[in-house]
Amino acid sequence: MQDIIIIGVSGGSASGKTTVASRLKEEFKDSVELICHDYYYRAHNELQYEERSKLNYDHPNAFDTKRLIEDIKELKKGHTIERPVYSYTIHNRLDETVTVYPAKVIILEGFLIFENQDLLDLMDIKIFVDTAADERVIRRILRDVKERGRSLESVIEQYITTVKPMHEQFVEPSKRHADIIIPNGGQNEVAISMLINKIKSIIE
């Protein structure tokens, strides 16, 4: 394994973890690579759209985490990977892939990345973005309706039936694995500045 640092950024749905991860990526450009667990949602070509829309996408079994672990190991060896591409609009993986090159720092982002012990073992720094539930619900509704073409009714139903119970069962307990807990997500400029300085020291 090469001297590549893996930073895990987790938190509840719409907690601001993607904002934190993206801010770090923007700061360091090509020195940092960003990989999202959401890219690794399983393909369900055998199901029609109506059937796919009813699946539980907030359970660990919704992800091909085994492939993600294999890809992270390859990157740590200095090899390129072909990561999958997922479409939220059709609830399915696309045929295309994206080439990812190894970088000094790899940021791994996802709400369930602290749930899997094998994935945890690959991380050098674990960050949990902690945001109040009511704020996360509002953000999720706005995001899914505006950006993912979902109806308000479907977003609320999904939150009640899968997002909230899965958060309580898997995401919230995984917070205990974090090295750093960031309140208020991307709005926490102090915490983000500290992370930027830490990554600078790693890269330099």
Backbone bond lengths (Angstrom), bond angles and torsions (degrees), N, CA, C in turn:
res aa  C-N    CA-C-N  psi(-1)  N-CA   C-N-CA  omega(-1)  CA-C   N-CA-C  phi
1 M - - - 1.458 - - 1.531 110.45 -
2 Q 1.330 116.04 135.33 1.450 119.91 177.71 1.525 110.16 -79.88
3 D 1.324 115.18 170.78 1.458 121.23 -178.17 1.526 109.17 -81.70
4 I 1.332 116.10 69.69 1.454 123.22 -179.90 1.523 107.95 -112.62
5 I 1.326 116.47 130.89 1.451 122.04 -177.15 1.526 109.68 -94.87
6 I 1.325 116.47 130.58 1.467 122.12 177.14 1.522 108.72 -106.98
7 I 1.336 115.82 121.32 1.462 121.62 178.19 1.519 108.47 -111.51
8 G 1.326 116.51 118.92 1.458 121.07 178.18 1.520 110.80 -93.06
9 V 1.338 116.48 131.41 1.464 121.68 177.14 1.526 107.75 -121.75
10 S 1.336 116.43 111.57 1.456 121.35 -177.67 1.520 110.43 -123.30
11 G 1.335 115.32 179.80 1.458 121.99 -178.71 1.508 108.87 151.31
12 G 1.303 117.60 170.19 1.452 121.06 -179.27 1.520 112.71 -66.45
13 S 1.316 115.40 166.42 1.460 121.03 177.60 1.521 110.15 -57.29
14 A 1.338 116.45 129.86 1.473 123.37 179.34 1.525 112.49 63.12
15 S 1.317 116.53 29.45 1.473 120.48 179.31 1.520 112.46 -80.89
16 G 1.334 116.53 -18.04 1.460 120.95 -176.03 1.517 112.38 108.66
17 K 1.330 117.67 6.97 1.465 120.65 -178.60 1.532 111.98 -64.93
18 T 1.331 116.85 -36.64 1.463 119.78 178.07 1.518 110.41 -66.41
19 T 1.328 117.01 -37.00 1.468 121.49 177.38 1.518 110.19 -62.89
20 V 1.334 117.24 -45.70 1.463 121.33 178.46 1.526 110.47 -60.78
21 A 1.336 116.70 -48.70 1.466 120.77 -178.58 1.525 111.24 -62.69
22 S 1.329 116.77 -41.13 1.466 120.76 -179.23 1.530 111.58 -67.96
23 R 1.335 116.97 -36.83 1.467 120.54 177.59 1.520 110.50 -61.41
24 L 1.315 116.12 -40.98 1.466 120.50 178.99 1.527 110.71 -67.11
25 K 1.321 116.48 -41.05 1.460 120.78 178.63 1.529 110.61 -63.27
26 E 1.327 117.50 -43.51 1.457 121.74 179.69 1.527 111.50 -63.53
27 E 1.319 116.61 -35.57 1.463 121.44 -177.89 1.522 111.38 -67.12
28 F 1.339 116.82 -38.72 1.470 119.94 -171.28 1.528 114.29 -110.16
29 K 1.334 115.83 -2.03 1.466 120.63 175.43 1.534 111.56 50.90
30 D 1.353 117.64 -123.50 1.459 121.60 -172.84 1.529 114.15 -74.68
31 S 1.323 117.46 -9.35 1.466 119.37 177.97 1.519 112.10 -75.49
32 V 1.339 115.81 -15.77 1.462 121.74 -178.99 1.521 109.27 -126.62
33 E 1.316 116.78 135.64 1.461 121.91 175.40 1.527 108.59 -111.76
34 L 1.325 116.44 138.78 1.466 122.07 -178.23 1.521 109.32 -113.15
35 I 1.335 115.75 126.22 1.461 122.04 176.83 1.523 108.68 -125.64
36 C 1.329 116.42 128.44 1.463 121.25 -179.24 1.527 110.16 -103.00
37 H 1.316 115.70 136.92 1.473 120.85 176.64 1.527 110.16 -58.65
38 D 1.342 117.21 -31.92 1.461 121.46 -178.33 1.531 112.29 -59.99
39 Y 1.332 117.83 -25.47 1.461 120.03 176.90 1.524 110.72 -60.53
40 Y 1.317 116.06 -24.00 1.466 121.62 -170.48 1.530 112.69 -102.44
41 Y 1.331 117.42 20.83 1.458 118.99 169.52 1.534 108.51 -57.91
42 R 1.312 116.24 140.61 1.460 120.25 -178.11 1.529 111.57 -66.66
43 A 1.327 115.59 147.83 1.463 121.22 174.46 1.532 109.11 -78.17
44 H 1.323 115.56 143.43 1.467 120.67 177.29 1.522 109.27 -135.23
45 N 1.336 115.03 61.72 1.456 120.46 -179.93 1.524 112.08 -67.97
46 E 1.324 116.03 -18.75 1.465 120.26 -178.26 1.528 112.19 -78.21
47 L 1.329 117.35 -9.98 1.454 121.39 -176.96 1.528 111.65 -109.83
48 Q 1.317 116.88 148.08 1.449 122.25 172.81 1.527 109.74 -75.07
49 Y 1.340 117.34 163.37 1.455 121.52 -177.14 1.527 111.75 -55.80
50 E 1.333 116.79 -43.55 1.469 120.37 -178.32 1.524 110.74 -60.83
51 E 1.335 116.77 -37.02 1.460 120.76 179.57 1.526 110.65 -72.97
52 R 1.331 116.28 -40.60 1.464 120.24 179.75 1.525 111.22 -64.44
53 S 1.324 116.92 -35.45 1.461 120.52 -177.37 1.526 112.32 -67.66
54 K 1.324 117.38 -16.43 1.460 121.42 -178.23 1.536 113.11 -96.81
55 L 1.329 117.12 -1.86 1.464 120.23 -178.67 1.533 110.90 -71.93
56 N 1.308 115.78 157.27 1.464 121.71 177.42 1.526 109.08 -88.10
57 Y 1.325 116.25 102.62 1.460 121.01 -177.11 1.532 112.39 -90.63
58 D 1.318 116.91 6.95 1.462 120.87 -178.90 1.525 112.27 -110.58
59 H 1.324 116.61 8.08 1.466 122.27 177.44 1.530 108.77 -99.83
60 P 1.320 118.38 146.78 1.476 120.59 178.89 1.525 114.18 -53.87
61 N 1.321 117.37 -30.62 1.467 120.25 -178.58 1.527 112.84 -69.61
62 A 1.337 117.42 -11.51 1.470 120.57 178.84 1.522 111.69 -73.03
63 F 1.335 116.31 -14.83 1.462 121.48 -174.57 1.523 112.51 -108.65
64 D 1.322 115.47 148.74 1.466 121.55 170.18 1.529 106.84 -92.09
65 T 1.320 115.42 69.29 1.466 120.95 -176.21 1.520 111.37 -67.62
66 K 1.322 117.33 -28.15 1.467 120.85 177.65 1.530 110.29 -59.35
67 R 1.331 116.62 -43.58 1.471 119.87 178.47 1.518 110.71 -66.20
68 L 1.337 117.08 -39.19 1.462 120.36 178.02 1.531 110.62 -60.11
69 I 1.321 116.38 -44.58 1.466 120.59 179.25 1.531 110.53 -60.88
70 E 1.321 116.13 -44.01 1.470 120.48 178.47 1.523 110.72 -61.67
71 D 1.339 116.59 -41.24 1.471 120.36 -179.84 1.531 111.46 -66.30
72 I 1.327 117.15 -41.06 1.465 120.13 178.36 1.527 110.40 -62.72
73 K 1.311 116.84 -40.53 1.469 120.90 178.46 1.519 111.05 -63.47
74 E 1.326 116.63 -39.16 1.468 120.44 178.12 1.526 110.91 -65.08
75 L 1.322 116.76 -42.39 1.459 120.47 178.28 1.526 110.88 -62.63
76 K 1.320 116.68 -39.66 1.460 120.49 178.76 1.541 111.46 -66.03
77 K 1.320 116.83 -23.45 1.466 121.21 175.52 1.525 111.98 -82.95
78 G 1.350 115.58 -5.51 1.457 119.43 -179.42 1.508 114.09 91.68
79 H 1.327 117.75 13.47 1.461 122.21 -178.81 1.524 110.76 -98.17
80 T 1.326 117.20 150.92 1.460 121.49 172.92 1.529 109.17 -79.25
81 I 1.322 115.91 157.64 1.464 120.88 176.81 1.519 109.47 -131.00
82 E 1.318 115.97 165.24 1.456 122.59 172.26 1.522 106.80 -114.22
83 R 1.324 115.79 101.74 1.457 118.20 -177.42 1.527 110.46 -88.44
84 P 1.336 116.11 150.40 1.467 119.52 -178.54 1.521 112.95 -71.56
85 V 1.326 115.05 167.13 1.469 122.54 176.78 1.519 107.39 -124.90
86 Y 1.342 115.68 131.11 1.466 120.14 -177.33 1.520 110.36 -118.69
87 S 1.332 116.03 141.80 1.472 121.47 178.12 1.529 109.37 -110.50
88 Y 1.339 116.35 119.75 1.464 120.58 176.17 1.520 111.20 -71.71
89 T 1.319 116.83 -25.43 1.458 120.80 -176.88 1.525 111.66 -67.11
90 I 1.343 116.63 -41.28 1.468 120.33 -178.93 1.526 112.28 -103.69
91 H 1.340 116.45 1.42 1.470 121.31 -179.51 1.528 111.49 54.87
92 N 1.321 115.93 48.25 1.465 118.14 -179.82 1.520 110.54 -160.84
93 R 1.322 114.64 158.78 1.455 121.40 176.42 1.525 109.29 -77.76
94 L 1.324 116.11 142.43 1.456 121.12 177.91 1.523 110.15 -88.31
95 D 1.330 116.20 167.20 1.466 120.54 -179.31 1.524 112.22 -74.83
96 E 1.332 116.86 -24.50 1.461 120.47 -176.45 1.529 112.19 -76.50
97 T 1.325 115.93 161.79 1.459 122.29 173.54 1.520 109.09 -132.25
98 V 1.336 116.52 167.15 1.461 122.21 178.30 1.522 108.20 -123.91
99 T 1.334 115.85 131.24 1.455 120.72 178.92 1.523 109.92 -76.25
100 V 1.329 116.54 128.97 1.461 122.21 178.80 1.530 108.03 -118.28
101 Y 1.329 115.90 128.67 1.454 121.59 -179.16 1.528 110.20 -100.78
102 P 1.308 117.30 147.09 1.471 118.92 178.74 1.522 110.93 -64.04
103 A 1.312 115.33 144.29 1.466 122.01 178.39 1.516 108.25 -133.38
104 K 1.325 115.23 165.48 1.465 119.90 -179.64 1.523 111.01 -59.94
105 V 1.341 116.35 -38.27 1.461 121.90 179.12 1.529 108.72 -126.63
106 I 1.317 116.26 130.51 1.459 121.51 175.85 1.523 108.13 -116.21
107 I 1.340 115.67 123.18 1.460 120.84 176.83 1.520 108.31 -97.41
108 L 1.316 115.80 123.67 1.457 122.23 178.97 1.525 108.46 -108.83
109 E 1.329 116.90 119.56 1.469 121.17 -173.35 1.522 110.70 -118.75
110 G 1.339 116.05 136.37 1.451 119.97 177.11 1.516 112.14 170.15
111 F 1.331 116.95 152.13 1.466 119.72 -174.91 1.527 113.15 -78.62
112 L 1.337 117.38 -14.59 1.463 119.94 -179.36 1.528 113.47 -117.63
113 I 1.326 118.26 13.73 1.462 119.06 -174.85 1.530 113.16 -71.15
114 F 1.342 117.77 -19.74 1.460 119.80 177.52 1.530 111.72 -88.96
115 E 1.322 117.15 -2.74 1.463 121.39 -177.84 1.523 111.68 -80.30
116 N 1.340 116.62 -27.61 1.465 121.70 -175.75 1.533 110.25 -98.69
117 Q 1.325 116.93 120.18 1.460 120.83 -174.89 1.522 112.42 -65.46
118 D 1.332 117.83 -38.99 1.466 120.60 179.55 1.523 111.27 -63.14
119 L 1.324 116.03 -35.87 1.462 120.36 177.70 1.527 110.02 -73.03
120 L 1.311 116.42 -41.21 1.465 120.99 176.70 1.521 111.80 -56.11
121 D 1.331 115.47 -40.67 1.463 120.81 -176.38 1.527 112.63 -63.54
122 L 1.335 116.85 -19.99 1.469 120.82 -179.93 1.525 112.35 -86.27
123 M 1.331 117.40 -11.93 1.462 120.81 -174.47 1.527 111.55 -90.76
124 D 1.335 114.58 138.23 1.467 121.02 177.20 1.527 111.53 -93.08
125 I 1.336 116.31 -33.49 1.457 122.21 178.57 1.524 108.08 -133.44
126 K 1.333 117.04 131.97 1.471 121.20 -177.09 1.535 109.16 -121.23
127 I 1.338 115.52 120.60 1.460 122.44 -176.02 1.525 109.03 -117.54
128 F 1.322 116.78 132.24 1.467 121.35 177.17 1.521 108.69 -117.09
129 V 1.332 116.21 123.54 1.455 122.28 178.96 1.527 108.00 -91.97
130 D 1.319 116.69 115.39 1.464 122.64 -171.06 1.522 109.98 -108.81
131 T 1.341 116.28 112.73 1.463 121.62 -178.03 1.521 109.31 -131.07
132 A 1.319 117.11 143.52 1.467 122.38 -177.48 1.527 111.11 -57.67
133 A 1.335 115.21 145.17 1.462 121.30 -174.80 1.524 112.85 -59.90
134 D 1.323 118.08 -41.99 1.466 119.44 -177.23 1.529 111.52 -64.53
135 E 1.321 116.52 -37.05 1.465 119.85 177.93 1.529 110.93 -68.47
136 R 1.334 116.77 -38.46 1.457 120.67 178.54 1.527 111.53 -64.28
137 V 1.335 116.71 -39.25 1.467 120.51 178.88 1.523 110.82 -61.98
138 I 1.330 116.91 -46.72 1.465 121.11 -179.47 1.532 110.47 -61.95
139 R 1.329 115.99 -45.26 1.470 119.62 179.53 1.527 111.07 -61.09
140 R 1.337 116.25 -42.12 1.457 119.97 -178.22 1.522 111.63 -64.28
141 I 1.327 116.28 -42.11 1.468 119.91 178.98 1.532 110.35 -61.17
142 L 1.332 116.39 -48.16 1.465 120.32 -179.22 1.524 111.11 -62.06
143 R 1.336 116.99 -43.37 1.462 121.22 -178.60 1.527 111.84 -65.28
144 D 1.327 116.69 -50.26 1.461 120.09 -173.76 1.525 112.68 -69.08
145 V 1.330 116.87 -33.08 1.463 119.98 178.87 1.522 110.71 -75.12
146 K 1.347 116.60 -46.76 1.463 120.76 -175.02 1.534 113.06 -78.08
147 E 1.346 116.69 -43.64 1.459 120.06 -171.19 1.527 113.69 -96.97
148 R 1.330 117.39 -25.27 1.457 119.26 -173.29 1.522 113.40 -115.96
149 G 1.326 116.10 6.84 1.459 120.46 173.46 1.514 115.15 67.41
150 R 1.331 117.26 26.27 1.458 121.17 -177.56 1.530 110.00 -90.78
151 S 1.322 115.82 154.81 1.456 119.51 173.94 1.524 109.42 -82.59
152 L 1.337 116.24 154.30 1.460 121.14 179.51 1.528 110.53 -59.11
153 E 1.340 116.27 -41.49 1.458 120.60 -178.02 1.523 111.48 -63.11
154 S 1.336 117.12 -41.75 1.466 120.40 -177.52 1.527 111.10 -68.62
155 V 1.340 116.99 -35.50 1.462 120.57 179.69 1.528 110.27 -67.28
156 I 1.329 116.76 -43.94 1.461 120.59 179.96 1.524 111.00 -65.99
157 E 1.333 116.61 -42.54 1.468 120.27 179.39 1.528 110.98 -62.36
158 Q 1.342 116.13 -42.79 1.457 119.47 179.66 1.526 111.16 -64.61
159 Y 1.323 115.88 -39.60 1.463 118.90 179.67 1.524 111.12 -61.54
160 I 1.327 116.70 -44.73 1.461 121.19 -177.12 1.523 111.83 -69.35
161 T 1.335 116.53 -41.10 1.464 120.00 -172.53 1.523 114.22 -84.81
162 T 1.344 118.12 -32.51 1.465 118.74 -176.22 1.526 114.41 -128.58
163 V 1.340 117.93 -45.22 1.464 120.07 -172.95 1.532 111.42 -61.85
164 K 1.319 117.04 -52.54 1.464 120.69 -177.47 1.538 112.36 -64.32
165 P 1.344 119.11 -50.77 1.471 117.87 179.76 1.523 113.50 -64.19
166 M 1.328 118.11 -35.95 1.464 120.06 179.28 1.527 111.32 -71.04
167 H 1.334 115.83 -33.13 1.461 119.45 175.94 1.528 109.75 -62.81
168 E 1.319 115.42 -45.44 1.460 119.82 -178.74 1.526 111.96 -67.33
169 Q 1.341 116.47 -33.89 1.465 119.92 -177.67 1.523 113.08 -81.13
170 F 1.344 117.91 -38.98 1.465 120.63 -171.18 1.527 114.84 -116.46
171 V 1.338 117.02 -44.75 1.466 119.76 -170.36 1.531 111.92 -76.30
172 E 1.320 116.09 -53.80 1.461 119.36 -177.36 1.525 112.41 -58.37
173 P 1.358 120.07 -44.28 1.463 119.70 177.49 1.527 113.61 -63.23
174 S 1.347 117.21 -27.48 1.463 120.32 -177.33 1.523 112.07 -72.48
175 K 1.334 117.19 -12.00 1.468 121.63 179.84 1.527 111.52 -59.46
176 R 1.321 116.84 -26.57 1.469 120.52 -178.08 1.526 112.41 -65.34
177 H 1.339 117.14 -17.09 1.463 120.63 179.76 1.530 112.52 -83.32
178 A 1.332 117.32 -10.71 1.468 121.07 -173.60 1.522 112.02 -70.98
179 D 1.322 115.53 141.77 1.466 121.75 170.49 1.522 110.50 -83.15
180 I 1.352 115.30 -32.88 1.465 122.06 -178.07 1.523 108.38 -134.38
181 I 1.329 117.37 133.30 1.461 122.27 174.62 1.531 108.19 -113.49
182 I 1.338 115.55 124.09 1.465 121.46 -178.13 1.524 109.62 -107.77
183 P 1.332 118.50 112.21 1.469 120.16 174.33 1.530 110.39 -74.55
184 N 1.323 115.65 144.93 1.479 122.75 170.61 1.524 114.83 69.97
185 G 1.310 117.68 17.14 1.460 121.09 168.45 1.502 116.65 55.16
186 G 1.359 114.95 -133.46 1.458 121.26 -173.91 1.507 114.65 -66.52
187 Q 1.337 118.03 -11.66 1.461 120.76 179.03 1.536 112.30 -85.02
188 N 1.322 116.40 -6.42 1.464 120.32 -177.75 1.533 109.48 -87.71
189 E 1.336 115.40 83.93 1.454 120.85 -174.25 1.533 112.23 -66.04
190 V 1.316 116.63 -32.63 1.472 119.64 179.90 1.525 110.23 -63.65
191 A 1.330 115.86 -47.92 1.462 119.92 -179.08 1.530 111.39 -64.48
192 I 1.323 116.88 -41.56 1.463 120.20 -179.72 1.525 110.42 -64.58
193 S 1.327 117.95 -40.05 1.464 121.23 177.40 1.525 111.55 -61.84
194 M 1.330 116.27 -39.13 1.461 120.45 177.84 1.525 110.68 -64.82
195 L 1.331 116.66 -40.77 1.471 120.23 178.18 1.525 110.97 -65.19
196 I 1.321 116.64 -41.57 1.462 120.80 179.18 1.528 110.28 -60.13
197 N 1.328 116.46 -44.34 1.464 120.05 178.92 1.523 111.67 -64.49
198 K 1.327 116.56 -37.77 1.465 120.32 178.37 1.525 110.95 -64.71
199 I 1.319 116.57 -44.87 1.467 120.06 -179.81 1.531 110.26 -66.75
200 K 1.334 117.88 -37.19 1.461 120.72 177.24 1.529 110.45 -58.78
201 S 1.329 115.96 -42.08 1.470 119.32 -179.67 1.513 111.07 -65.82
202 I 1.336 117.17 -33.19 1.474 120.91 178.11 1.520 110.62 -69.27
203 I 1.336 116.01 -46.88 1.463 120.77 -176.74 1.532 111.06 -66.30
204 E 1.321 115.60 -39.66 1.458 118.75 -176.05 1.527 112.43 -79.76
